[in-house]
Amino acid sequence: MADQAPPFSRIVANLPAAVPFVPPEELERKTGVKVRLRLGANESSFGMSPLAREAMENSLGENHLYGDALSLDLKMELATRHGIATEMITVAGGIDELLGWIARVFLNPGDPVTASLGSYPTFHYHVEGFGGRLHKVPYRGGKNDLDALAETARNTGSRIVYLANPDNPTGTWFTAAELKEFRRQLPADCLLLLDEAYLEFAPAAAHLPLDPADPGVIRTRTFSKAYGMAGLRIGYAFAQREIITAFDKIRNHFGVSRIAQIGALAALQDERFLQHVVEEVAAGRREYETLAETLGFAAYPSATNFVAIDTGDADRAAAIQDALWQRGVFIRVPGVAPLNRCLRVSVGTPGERQEFARILRKVMAEL
């Protein structure tokens, strides 16, 4: 019998023992503090569509069965809505799973990848987990620096450039015209990975039209944010047929549950509920912007379901975050400069927003 475990791969052995985010449940266990206001994960405080809830409740008796490995009903509905073929759509366990597929399909060990310094950590996590080399470009003025991202991609020969539009963690966004020009600046063999998790909250100008003729773009979307189905883990992507076929070579074909597929399909039918959520979130963003101004801070203009409030100082932001947590308020502060001056706060219900404002004012008075 061997007296030690088999060795890990060189890639895994050299990775730090880390996860992209520390969940609030783990923070509760470590500190003994119970969450009163959960405003740090950009979940929807408005829940899910009643139509989706009803459809899933009616399907509970079917959960001894696997889901459709092709998610065909959902793909057909998405194809109809977006005017593309079902063969250009894949469905996965949220965007996080899609990011892992993309890294696995496109990266050889050592391949370069370009992303913003401080952008969505789960993408970085997957790139490094599959042996890619990240080249990180600092934000400029609270926004992704498109010119620097394109220049870095060209200089490094990057296989992938990652861009979230609207952005996480800043909430800022670019117009379709700006995205088209950015796409034009990238090398011909470089994939543009466009993370559109928050697109439902964005103005029409930010919606880049789908281009079935462009093989160099993957668009990822989710039911976790505006549709309020984060716990069900379901998202989708648009890409060329050849890319979708490549995903089929490596994906978990039964990774999306039957109940998630049924709920997502029903959620798409409830446009009235979706519009209500979008309008309520827009009102909440305005409230947060006003709150930030009254406290002497500034809020980045956001097209997401959260607002990044710039406190002007990283130590101040950390102190505020800690004081809020001690009062049971879960928010997040981005991990790298200059974004670590910001409090990233999800837009809650009217009652949650009122309570957050009250607690934050009290914290600021004490600090």
URBELSUL-V24688 format. One record per backbone hydrogen bond with DSSP energy under -1.0 kcal/mol. CO is the residue of the C=O (numbers start at 0). NH is the residue of the N-H. E is the energy in kcal/mol with one decimal. If there is no record, write none. Layout:
CO,NH,E ; CO,NH,E
//
This chain:
8,12,-2.9 ; 9,13,-1.4 ; 11,14,-1.3 ; 15,17,-1.6 ; 22,26,-1.8 ; 23,27,-2.5 ; 24,28,-2.0 ; 25,29,-2.4 ; 26,30,-2.3 ; 27,31,-2.5 ; 36,38,-1.1 ; 36,329,-3.0 ; 38,345,-2.5 ; 43,46,-1.2 ; 48,52,-2.5 ; 49,53,-2.5 ; 50,54,-2.3 ; 51,55,-2.3 ; 52,56,-2.5 ; 53,57,-2.3 ; 56,59,-1.1 ; 58,61,-2.5 ; 59,62,-1.5 ; 61,64,-2.2 ; 67,70,-1.1 ; 70,74,-2.5 ; 71,75,-2.8 ; 72,76,-1.8 ; 73,77,-2.4 ; 74,78,-2.7 ; 75,79,-2.2 ; 76,80,-2.2 ; 77,81,-2.0 ; 78,82,-1.2 ; 78,83,-1.5 ; 84,87,-1.9 ; 85,88,-1.7 ; 87,238,-2.1 ; 89,236,-2.2 ; 91,93,-2.1 ; 91,234,-2.5 ; 93,97,-1.5 ; 94,98,-2.7 ; 95,99,-1.3 ; 96,100,-2.1 ; 97,101,-2.6 ; 98,102,-2.2 ; 99,103,-2.2 ; 100,104,-2.8 ; 101,105,-2.2 ; 102,106,-1.8 ; 107,110,-2.4 ; 110,132,-3.1 ; 111,158,-2.9 ; 112,134,-3.0 ; 113,161,-2.4 ; 114,136,-2.1 ; 115,118,-1.9 ; 119,122,-1.0 ; 119,123,-1.0 ; 120,124,-2.6 ; 121,125,-2.0 ; 122,126,-2.5 ; 123,127,-2.5 ; 124,128,-1.8 ; 125,129,-1.5 ; 126,131,-2.9 ; 127,130,-1.3 ; 130,109,-3.6 ; 132,112,-2.5 ; 134,114,-2.1 ; 136,116,-2.4 ; 139,142,-1.2 ; 142,139,-3.0 ; 143,145,-1.2 ; 144,148,-2.6 ; 145,149,-2.5 ; 146,150,-2.4 ; 147,151,-2.6 ; 148,152,-2.3 ; 149,153,-2.2 ; 150,154,-2.7 ; 151,155,-2.2 ; 152,156,-1.1 ; 152,157,-1.8 ; 158,190,-2.7 ; 159,113,-2.6 ; 160,192,-2.9 ; 162,194,-2.4 ; 166,170,-1.3 ; 170,302,-2.5 ; 171,166,-3.3 ; 174,178,-2.1 ; 175,179,-2.4 ; 176,180,-1.9 ; 177,181,-2.1 ; 178,182,-2.7 ; 179,183,-1.9 ; 180,184,-1.3 ; 186,189,-1.8 ; 190,160,-2.7 ; 191,217,-2.3 ; 192,162,-2.6 ; 193,219,-2.2 ; 194,164,-2.2 ; 195,198,-1.5 ; 197,200,-1.8 ; 198,201,-1.5 ; 202,205,-1.9 ; 203,206,-1.8 ; 204,175,-2.9 ; 205,207,-1.0 ; 210,213,-2.1 ; 215,191,-3.1 ; 217,193,-2.9 ; 218,237,-2.4 ; 219,195,-2.7 ; 220,235,-2.4 ; 222,228,-2.0 ; 224,227,-1.2 ; 228,231,-1.4 ; 229,232,-1.1 ; 233,222,-2.1 ; 234,91,-2.6 ; 235,220,-3.2 ; 236,89,-1.9 ; 237,218,-2.3 ; 239,243,-2.2 ; 240,244,-2.5 ; 241,245,-1.7 ; 242,246,-2.3 ; 243,247,-1.8 ; 246,249,-1.5 ; 246,250,-2.3 ; 251,254,-1.9 ; 256,260,-1.9 ; 257,261,-2.3 ; 258,262,-2.4 ; 259,263,-2.6 ; 260,264,-2.2 ; 261,265,-2.0 ; 262,266,-2.4 ; 263,267,-1.7 ; 265,268,-1.0 ; 266,269,-1.1 ; 268,270,-1.3 ; 269,273,-1.8 ; 270,274,-2.4 ; 271,275,-1.9 ; 272,276,-2.2 ; 273,277,-2.4 ; 274,278,-2.4 ; 275,279,-2.5 ; 276,280,-2.6 ; 277,281,-2.0 ; 278,282,-2.0 ; 279,283,-2.2 ; 280,284,-2.5 ; 281,285,-1.8 ; 282,286,-1.8 ; 283,287,-2.4 ; 284,288,-2.4 ; 285,289,-2.2 ; 286,290,-2.6 ; 287,291,-2.9 ; 288,292,-2.0 ; 289,293,-2.3 ; 290,294,-1.3 ; 291,296,-3.0 ; 292,295,-1.4 ; 297,309,-3.3 ; 304,346,-3.0 ; 306,344,-2.6 ; 307,299,-2.6 ; 308,342,-2.4 ; 309,297,-1.7 ; 312,316,-2.3 ; 313,317,-2.4 ; 314,318,-2.3 ; 315,319,-2.5 ; 316,320,-2.6 ; 317,321,-2.3 ; 318,322,-2.5 ; 319,323,-2.7 ; 320,324,-2.4 ; 321,325,-2.2 ; 323,326,-1.1 ; 323,328,-2.6 ; 324,327,-2.5 ; 327,35,-3.6 ; 327,36,-2.3 ; 329,38,-2.0 ; 331,343,-3.3 ; 335,339,-1.0 ; 337,340,-1.3 ; 338,341,-2.2 ; 340,310,-2.6 ; 342,308,-2.8 ; 343,331,-1.8 ; 344,306,-2.2 ; 348,352,-2.9 ; 349,353,-2.1 ; 350,354,-2.1 ; 351,355,-2.7 ; 352,356,-2.4 ; 353,357,-2.0 ; 354,358,-2.5 ; 355,359,-2.9 ; 356,360,-2.3 ; 357,361,-1.8 ; 358,362,-2.6 ; 359,363,-2.6 ; 360,364,-2.1 ; 361,365,-1.8 ; 362,366,-2.6
//
